């Protein structure tokens, strides 16, 4: 047998408790999303928009985007492994020192800048020094590059091979 006053009591007590739990879950999820969106952390990708030695600028981006041309290997150190680029500049509004591994897009051209990040440029630009003719994800084997590649670059994590050639434009 169900007593009406018990059902009313359950609604009065459990209703606000359930509402508070729902609000708490929503706040928790939204704060997690806000802290992870745009986070400068190893594994994140950045779009380097300016690679000038004294004024580097970048924004955090989606690693699958052709614009996100570098993946963050280390945060807070200028000691980068050979082949990685040193970034000393602003990401968003914060000053950062990063080690970056290439996340170049197939078909895109870049102006090499030595140990600084390469800058994405039009393939017809006078400073274009290489074009990524083939990108092979999941492999680090330069022998997979075809005859049209004159140089290569491998990244150990995540495994990627970039087959490159001089831009023709």
Secondary structure, 3 states (H helix, E strand, C coil): CCCHHHHHHHHHHHHHHHHHHHHHHHHHHHHHHHHHCCCCCCCCEEEEEECCCCCEEEEEECCCCCCCCEEEEEECCCCCCCCCEEEEEEECCEEEEEEEEECCCCCCEEEEECCEEEEEECCCCCCCCEEEEEEEECCCCHHHCCCCCCEEEEECCCCEEEEEECCCC
